[in-house]
């Protein structure tokens, strides 16, 4: 059988495809074409088996039974069909040269890693002759196939019948179907079954998968989940994601064992606790399409983290150790894999202990995948077939990574990057190589992509910045860079890969350009800019620990928002005068039982002790429909942001609330603690909590601490006078107040630019609250995102705010901004802002007044 070219372009070997699933021939043998046109054609006569939902891949069955996969580009599944058009459907007969797909070649090229298009041969056939690399056009000869081991299209001994109704080679995974999982050994009857509908709006992605797998901890029964004709191990987060179950799909749970009924009940409770908006979801931000070069030929990239860096290039290589395929025996290879995983686990655990924020989340994901039972089962099965530990581990993770990409969800696809990162870490441990980068101090990293584990493992301040040819501004590496205040550009194009090691660079991540070997004038201008920003930062940090007063003399207190003990040290070092908002959700989420009074007291005490007598406002649990708790199953809600959340959820679970209040009241010194109540919309809610606090204080023989309310809804702002009569202080949560006032979901990327808390409607509600607080003699603060924005500072002060609670990293600059303000000027600016027609107009007023935009 002959296959002809499926697209115009440059023919190359599979080794050139920048995806090890293809280059490692995990799918099968074949060739690849780097396209020069956007029309994908049939390489032979045949029947269309599948057209992927993302329209980036087609599988054909030739008359002799060979299955041919055509796959446009790498990671193009994440585009969800954007830029693609399908011209055939399942079951359709085609002739060689017929158009199957078309795609926007120029539009897609900047958005993906590569558009090189493999043609892969599956179905028990092998390539016996192939064309050499050259320019080809549709219809040119590519390769000749023959049946392997004497098989043919009617009698293929290596074929197995799958439960999804498709025939696929038993030894070759398919990009268009989730890799099969070794079946669970037949247990002793009886077998219990339960069918449930997927409640997650975006299907079973990363967070639901982790919750479902965690729900089975402590149970001994074997549990599988079935959907779409596939069966997976329900203890594996990766397997849950590979299942590809979408919202509303039916999933059948099957359990066998002594505690089978309890295991199924735990999964059912986890499903029942789901909400249509999972708390870790973010709508994907469309990747900004860079032009790669400026008018003067300077490489351009997408800004991942702002700032300017100067330093020599440190070029990273993309290669990981290439393990031998054949192992030295099952026992030897199993021990080698276990030892390598232990090395990686130890390093990740050490990094995790001191990490916070995004870095901590990345390391947690890697630790979770390192011990994923499904990945281990796949690797062990491969070792049992004679493969080496490295080959088996890489094969297992690549298979799962590709399956996650095939789900078509960009946020699930992010986990594929984590799997590939983890694969490289274990391969380096097996090879005895150092796991971390060791770049020269002050250098600028250059490479195709930077792995999250590589950046998280670098000592603080080691590098000046980084620029990668690929990647996106919402990747884990981009989020890490922003958290580390590290200038970074991504998606700068292939030209940056030709930069020589040690080349002087100016990375301007404010303008989005990388200047290579800059001339003296450019270098001097960049040095002046870096020096100016450094002096401003150093001056702000040096003065951060002193009390903050306006230029006109008024005292303004600046506190920090915190979500864990690890945040306190950074906050105090940045000049925080206490904690204006301690989010306590970290104690309650992602666990099977609620924390008891003793555990809570110990955590609160450690944070108050770290604050050394400074005030700490401990917010009661802000969970419920928007942040579901496994041990508090609740009905699914169509609008969780408007559902049983915040104080509503706490008052429905009074024993949980009572336990938290009890723990807070046990903390010393008593004068340091304040109680803050979230999502208040009614005076009766405050009275109910106050009665509970008064009762507990009577039992404990303690004075009643200050009780404050969050102003987060139009209702609470309009009722501020009544709330101030029953509360001791008020705190404005600007993020939720903007969301509810403007009727814009905080998680909706399309509305992100419009969801601005400086909108005049939001400011007018703030004015109502500050006026009511002043009349009642109550202090009022802002603890939402607006408090961390120096642009907003003069307006907030002008509205009557005298306390701001910000993210720790923003405090030095915020204090520096406040010290330059005159109260009368702030009041005049606030009055003009209240009369402005839009948030953009308000920000323009700040610019005119000499502030930052």
N, C-alpha and C positions, 0 to 999 in steps of 0.2 A: 504494500500500500504506500502511496506517495502523498505527502503533505506539501502544500504550496504556501507561499508567503501570505500571511493574513492581514498585512498592513504595509504601507510604504515606509521605508526607513533603513537603518543600518543594522544588519544582522550581527548578533554576537552570541557567545556561549552563555549558558545559564549562570556560570560563575560570575558574570558581570552584573547580575541583577542584585541591587542593594537590599535584598531580603533573603535571609538564610533559609526560609521555607522553600524558596525556589533555588537559590544557589546551592543549597545543601541537598537538593533533589529529594526533599522529603515528600513532595507530591508525586514525583516521577521525573522522567528524563524529558529533554526537549531542547528548544532554542528560544532566543528572545530577540525582539526587534525594538530598537529605539525609534519611535515613530516620527515621521515628518509630515504626516497627514492625520486627520481625525476620523478616519473610517476604518472600522474593524470588520474584516470579511471572513467568510468560512474558508478554512484551509483544505476542505475536502467535502464531498457530498455527505449528507447525514441527516440525523434527526436532532432537533434541539431538545436536550434533556432538561436544562434549567437556564433561566435568565435571572441572575441575582436581583434582589429588590433594589439594590443600589445601582443597578444597570452598568456595573463596571466589569462584569464577568459573565461568560457564557460557556456552557458545557454541551458538546455535541457527541452523538454516538454514530460512529461510522458504520457502513453496511457490514463490515467484518467483526463488529463488536467492540472495537477500540473506542475508548472514551477520550475526548480531546478537550482540555481546559484552555480557554483563552482568557487572560486576566490583564486588564489595562492598568498598568502602574502599580505602585506600592502604597498601601494604606489608603487607597482611593475609596474604600468602603465608607470611611468616615465622612465623605462628602454627601452621602445619602442620595446619590443620583443627580446632584446639582452639576450641570454641565454635560450630562449624558442623555442620550436618547436611544431607546431600544427599537429595533425594526423587525424583530421576530419574537415569537412566543413559544412556550413549552409545547412540544409535540409537533411543531412545524417542520416540514421537510425543506432542506436547503441544498443548493448546489455550490460547488467550489467557486469562490469569488463573489457570492451573494453578500450584500451588506448585512451585518448583524447588529452593530452599534455604531453610533457616531458620537463624537465628543469634541468639546471646545479645547483644542490643543493649546492655544496661546493662553486662554483663560485659566486652564487647570495647572499648567506647568509651574507657576509660582506658588501654588497652594499645596503641592504634594512633594514627597521626597523624590519621586522619579515617575516618569510615564513609560519607562521601558516595559514592553508587553510580551510576556512569555507565552509560548504555546507548549502545553505539557501533555505528554502521552501517558494514559492510564489504561487499565483494563487488560493487563496480561500481555502487553506488546512491548517490544524493545526497538531502539533505533539502531539500524545496521549501517546506515550511510547518511551523512549530513553535509550541508553546504558550509563552506568556510566563511568567516566574517567578511562581509562586503555590503555595498548598497544593494537593496532589493526593492522590487515593486510587487504589488499584489499579483499572484499567479506564478511567480518565479519558484523554482524548485527549492524546498527547504530540507526535507529528509525522507528517508525510506524506512518503513516499519515492517516488522514481521512478528508473528505470534511467538511468545516466549515459551520455552519448554514444550513445544509441539502443540500448544493450545490454539484454538481458533474461536471464532465468534459464537459457535454453538456449543462448544465443550471446553469451558475454562475452569480448570481444576482449582485455581486460586481465587475463585469468586465465591462470595458468600451473600446470602439473602439478608438484607437489613430490615429492621422493623418499620422503617419509614417508606418502604416500598421501592427503594432504588437498589440497583445492583452495583456495588462498588468493590474494587479489589480489597481483599481482606487485609493486605499489608500496606495499603496506600491510603492516607487520609484524604478527604476531599475538602476543598476550600468552601464548597457550597453546602456542606452538611457538617454538623458538629461531630468531632471525632468520637468514635464509640468508646465507651468505658468498659473495662473488664467487668463482667457481671458479678454480682454478689453471690457467693456460694449459697446453695439452697439450704435455708435454715429449717429448723423443726417447725411444723405447723403448730398453731394456726397462723395464718397470714392476715393482717389487718390492713384495710384500705380506706382511704378518705380522699374525696375529690373536692378541690377548692378552686375558686377563681382568683387570678392574680389581681390584687388590689392596687398595686403600685402604678401610678399614672404612666411612668416611663418604662414599665416592665421590670424584670428582675435584673437590676444593674448592680453596681458594686456594693452600695450600702445594704440594700435588702438581702443580697447574697450573703454578706457577712452576718447579718442578723439571723437569717435562717439557719446557717451552719452553726452559729453559736448557740442557737436554741437547743441543739441536740447534745451539748456538752453535759456529761454526767449520766447519759443514757447508754445502755449497753446494746440495745437492739440495732439490727441492721435496717437502715432506712434508705429507700431510693425515691426519686421523684421522676415522674414520666410526663412528657408533653410532646406533641408533634411526632409521636412514634419513637422518641428517644428516651432512654433511661439513664439517670446519672446518680452518683453517690450524693446523698443529701447532706453529708457532713463536709462537703468541699465547697467553699465559696466560688472557686473557679468553675466547678462543674455546674453550679446553679446559674452562673452567667452564661456558660456555654449552652444551656438549655434553650436560650433564646425566647423565653416565655414573655409575651407582651401583655399589656394591661387587658384584663378580661379573659385571657386564655385560661383554659381548665388545666390544672396540674393534679395528677393523681399521686398521692403519697402512699407508699407501701412499706409496712414495718413488720418485722418478725423478731421475736425475742421475748424475754421475760417482762420487759417494761415497754412493750410496743405501744400499748394504749396511751401511756403517759407521754411517750415520745411524740406520737401524733398529736396529742393535745397541746404539747408545747409548740409545735409548728403551727397548729391552728390558731393558737393565741397570738403568735407572731404575725400571722396573716391578718388577724382581726385588729391588731394594733396599728396596722398600716394606714397611712394617709395618702391621698393622691399627690401630695407634694412632699417627697422625702426631704429631710432637712439638709442633706448634703448636695441637693441638685442645683445646678446652675444651667441656664440655657446657654448653649455654646455661642460664643462671640465669633462672628464670621472673621476668618483670618484676613487681616489687612494684606492686600496683595502688593508686595514691594516691587519697585522698578529695577532693583538690584544695583543700578548705577545712576549717579547724578549726571547732570549735563557735562561736568568736567571729568567724568569717568570714575568718580569716587564711589566705592561700594555703599549702597544704602541697605538698611534692614528695618525690621519691625522693632519698635521700642518695647522691650520687656521690663526694663527698670531704668529710670532716668538717672542722669549724672554724666560726668566727664571723667575719663581715665586716660592716663598717659603711661606707657610702659612698653617693654619689648614683647614681641609675639612669642607665645609658647604654644607650639602646634601639637595638638593631640592626635594620636593615631586612633582609628576606629576598630582596629583588629583586636579580637579576643583570642586567647589560645585556641588552637584548632586540635581537638582531641582525636586520638586514633579511634577508629570505629570498633575494632575488635578488642575485647577485654581479656584480662588474665585470670578469669574464673569468677564465678558468682560471689563467692565469699570475699575474695580480694577486692572486687569492685564495689560491693556493698559497703564494706568497711571504709574504703576510700571516699565514697560519697558521704557517708555519715560523718567522717572526720572533716571533710571540706565544709559541710553544712554547719558543723560545730564552730569552725573558725569564723565563718561568716556571721553566725548567730551571735557569737561573743562580741564581735566588732560592732554589729548593729545595735546590740543591747547597750553597749558602752556609749555609743553615740546618742541613743534614745534617752538615756538617763539625764543628759544635759541639754537635750534639744527642746524646742518649744515651737508652737505655731505650725506652719506648713512643714518645716523640717521634721517635726515630731510625727505628723500625719504620714509623711512619705516613709519614714523608718518603720512605723507601725504596719503599713501595708506590706513592706518587704518582709518583716518578721512573720506576718500572717501567711504569706505565700510560701515562705521557706519551709513551713511545716504543714502545708496543705496536703491532706491525705490523698487527694486525687492525683496531684502531681507526683507524689512519692510512689503511688501505685503504678503509674505509667512508667516512671524511671526504673523501678524494680522489675517490672515485666520485661523491659528492654534489656536490662542486665542479665536476666534469666535466659534471654535469647542469645547471649554471648557478646553483648555490646559492652564497651567500656563505660565507666561511671560518667565521664565527661560527655561522651556521645549520648548516653541515655538521658542525662539531665537536660542537655541542650535540646534534644529531640522532644522531650516531654513538655518543656516550657514553650518551645516554638509552636508545637501543635496547639497548645492551649491559647497562646497569644494570637495565633491565626484565627482560631475559633472565636475569640472575643472580638476581633476586628470584623469577622463575618456577621456578627450580631447587628451591625449597622448603627450602633449608638456611640457617638463620639466620646461620651464619658466612660462607657465600658471600654472603649478603645484605649483610653488612658492607662487602664490596668495592663494592657498588652505591653506598653512601654515599661511598666514596672517589672513585668515578668522577664523581659529581655535584659533589663538592667540586672536583675537578680541572677539570671543565667550566667552573665559575664562574671559576676562576683564569685560564684561557685567554681566556674571554670578556672579563674585565676588562682583560687585557693587550691584546686587540684593540681595546678601546674607549679605551685610553690611561689607564685609571683606576688608582689605587693599589691594589695587591693585598691589602694588609694592613689590619686594623682599626687605628684610631688613637684609642682611647678616652681620656678624661681620666684622669690618674693617680689611683689610689685609687677608681675608680668600680666599680660592680657591673653587669656586662653582663646585659641582659635581651633575650630574643628567642625566636623559635620554636625554633631549634636553633643551636648554635654549631658551626662546621665545624672539623675537626681542624687543618687548615692555618692557620686564623685564630688558634687558641689557640697552636699551636706557633710561630707567627711573632711573637707578642707579646714585647716585652722583659720579662725577669724582673722581677716586682714591679710591673708597670704597673697591673694591675687588682687589686681586693681579692677578687673572687669572681665567680660568675655563676649565673644561674638561668634555665632554659629551659622553655618550655611543653611541649616534646616531649623525645624522647630516652630513653635507658635507662642504668642504672647500670653496664652492661658495655660501653658504647660506647667507641670510641677517645677521644672527648673526656673521658669520665668517667675513664678510665685515665690520661690525660694530667694531668687536674686532681689526681688523687691523687699522681702522681709529682711534681707541682709544689707540693704542700702548699697547694692553692688551694681554699678552701671552695666547694662547688658543689652545687646542687640541679638535678635534671632532672625532666621529666614533671610540672611544676607546674600544668599546665592553662592554658586560654586566658585566664583572668583577668589573668595577669601581662602579657599583651600590651597591655593598656590602660593600663599604668603610664606616666606622662608622664616625658619626659626630665628629669633633674635631681631627681626625687623622692627624698627621704631614705629609705634602706632599711637594715634590719638583716637580714642573711642568716644565719640560724641553722642551719647544716648539721650541728649536733649533734642538734638536735631535729627538723629537717626542715621548718622553717617560714620564710616570708619575711614580715617585718613591714614594711608600707608606711606611710610617714610616721608613725613611732612617736612616742608621747608622750614627755615628758621623762623619766619614771621608767623606761620601757622602754629608751630610748636610753642612759640613765646606767648601767643594769644591764649592757647589752651592752658599753658602753665599759669598765666595770670588768672584765668577763670577758675582753675582748680584751687589756686592759692586763696582767691577771694572767697570761694565757697567754704574752704577749710577754715579760714579765719572766722567767718560768720558762724560756722557750726561750733568751733572751739570756744568762741566767745559766748555763744548761747549756752553751751554745756557748762562752761566755767561758772556762769551766773545762775545756772538752773536751780541750785540748791538754796539760793537765797529767796526770801519771801518776795512775792510779786506784787508790785504796785504800779498803777498807771502813772504816766508822766505827770498827771495832775494830782497824784498822791493817793488815790483811792485803792484800798486793799482788794485784791482779787486772789482767791484761793484756787490753786490748780491741783487737781487730784488725778489719779490714774484709774482706768478700767482694767480689771484683771479677771482671768478665768481659771487661775490655778496658782499654787504657791510659787511655781517657777517664774511667774510674771512679776512678782513683788520686788525682787532684787533689782531687775532692770528698771522698774518704775522708780524706786527710790534713788537709784544712781542717776536717773534722768531728772530728778528734782521734784518728784511727786510729793505732795504734802499729806498724803494719805490715799485711801482707796475709795473713790466715789461710787464705784459700782463693782461689787464682787459677784460675778455670775456663778451660781452654784450648780448649774446643769451638769458640769463635768463629774459630779458625784453621783448623779442619778441615771445618766444615759448609758447605753451599751452594757447592761448587766441584767441578770435574771431576777435579782431581788433588790429591794431598796436598801440604802445604807442605814444602819441603826444609829441611835443617838450617840453612842460612844464613838463610832467612826466619824460621824459628822463633827462632833465636838473636837476631836483630835485635829482634823483638817482646819477647821475655823480657827482653833487656837494657834496652830502653827503660822497661819497667815497674819493674825492679829499680833502675835509675838514678833514676827518679822517686820511689821510696821512700827514696832517700838513705841507704842502709845498713840500713834497717829490715828485719826478716825478711819473706821472701815464701815462702809454701808453694805451690808450683806443682803442681797436680793433673794427673796424666797424663790423656790423652784418656778422657773418660767417654762414649764413643759406642757404636754397635752397634745392636742390635735396636730400642732405644727412640729412638735418634737416628741414623737410617741415613745412611751415607756413600755417595755415588754411585760412588766409585772402589773401594769394597769391597763388591760385591754379596754378599748373604747370603740364605739361604732365608727365606721368610716364616715368621713365628712367631705362633702363636695368642696367646701371652702375652709380649709383648716385655719387660715389666718383669721377667719371670722368665727371660729368654733370654740370648743371647750379647751381653752388654753390659759396660761398665766394663772391669775388668782382664781378664775372660774374652776380650773381643774383642781387646784389645791383645796378649795372649799367643798368640792365633791368628794375629796379624799382627805377628810379632816384628820385622821390619825397620822397620815404622812406629813401633813402640814404641822400638826401638833409636835411630832417628833423633831422636825426641823427647828421650830421655834424653841423647843426645849434645849436643843443643842446650842443654839445661839446664846441663850440666856446663861449657859454655864461657862461661857468664855470670859477670861480675865485679861486686862482690866475691864470691868463692866462699862466704864465711861467711854471706852473706845468704840463700842459696837452700836451701830444703828441698824434698824430693820427696814428694808425697802420692799414695797409690794408692787408686783408687775401687773400691767394690763387692767388697771382700775377704771371702771366706767360708772360706778354707783357708790354713793356714800355708805350704803348698807354693807358693802364688801369690807370697807375699812373698819366699820364698827364691829363686824363679826370677828375680824382678826384681832382687833384691840381687846375684845372680851376674852379671847383665848389667851392672849399675852398676859392680861391682868390676872386671870385664873392661875396660870403657871407661875407668875411672879409671886402670887400669894402663897402658893405651895412651896416655892423655893426660898421665900423670904428675901426677894430681890426687888430693887426699884425698877419701874417700867422704863425701858430704853426708848429713845426717840423712834417713832414709827413714821416713815415717809411713804409717799405714793408716787408712782411713775405717771407722768402726763404723756400718754402715748396715743391717745385717740382724740378726735374732735369732742367727744362726749366729756372726757376728763378735763380738757381745756376749758370748755364752756361751763363746767361745774367747778372750776378751780376755787371759787370763793367758798362753796359749800365743803369741798374737800379740805381746804386749808383750815376749816373750823374743827375738823376731826383728826387731822394729821399734824405732825410736828415739822415736816419739811416736804418740799416738792422737788421732783427731779424730772426734767423733760427728756424723753427718749426721742430724739429727732428722727431717727430712721423710721420707726413705726409711725410716728406722727405724720411724717411726709407721706408714707405709704397709704395710710387711711384717709388723709385729707385729699390727696390727689387721685385716689382710687387706682393706684399703680402698684402691681406686685413687685416687691423688692427683688425677687428672683428672675424677673423678666428682662432679658438682655435688651430686647428691642426698645424698652422704655427707660433703660438705665440713664441715658443722657437727660431725659425729662424729669426723672425722679430726683429733684433737687430740693433739699430742705430749706434753701434760701428763697423758695417760691413765696411771693407775698401772702398767699393764703395761709401758708404754714406760719409765717412770721406774725400774722395778725392773731392767730390762735396763741402763739407764744406771748404776745403782748397781753392778751386777756389773762393768761396764767401769771405773768410777772406782776401785773397790776393787783390781782387778787392776793398774791403772796405778800406783796408790800403792805397792803391794807390790813392783813391779818398778822403782820409782824413775823412771817415765816420765811426762812431762807429758801431760795430756789436755785437749782443748778441745771446745767445741761450736761447729760452724760452720753448722748448719742454721737454718731459720726461727725456731726457738725462741730462739736466741741474740739475735735482734733484738727480742724481746718483753720489755719491762721487767717484765711480770707474772711471767714465768718466772724472772727473775734470782735472787731469793732461794732458790728451790728448787734451781736448778742449782748455786749456790754451796754450798748445804747438802749436796748430793750429792758434793761434792769437786772441782768444776770450778774451775780457776783461770785459764782463758783462754776468752774469748768472741770469735767472729768474726761481725760483724753487717753488715747493709746500712749504707752510709755515713750515710744520713739519720737512722738510729736511734741512732747512737753518742753524741751529746751527752746525750740523755735517758737512755740506758742507763747512762752513767757517773754521771750525777746520781743515779739510782736506787741504784746500787751504793754510792756514798759515804754513803748514809744507812743502810746495813745493818750489823748486828752478826752476826759469824760464828756465835755460839752460837744466836742466834735463827733463823738460816737453817737450821742443822742440825736444830733442833727442828721447824721447819716442814716440812723435807724428810721427816723420820721420819713425821710425821702424813700427809703426802701419799702416801707409799708404802703406807700402810694404808687410804687412802681407797677408796671403791668405784667412782669414776668421775672423768673429767676435770672434769666440772662441780663435783663435790665438792672437787676440788683447787683450782679457781679460787675457790670459796667460802672455802676456808681462807685463801687469799691475801688476800681482801677482809677477812676477820675480823682478819687480822694487820696490816691497815693498808695493804696494797698496792693496786694498781689491778687492776680486772677487765676 
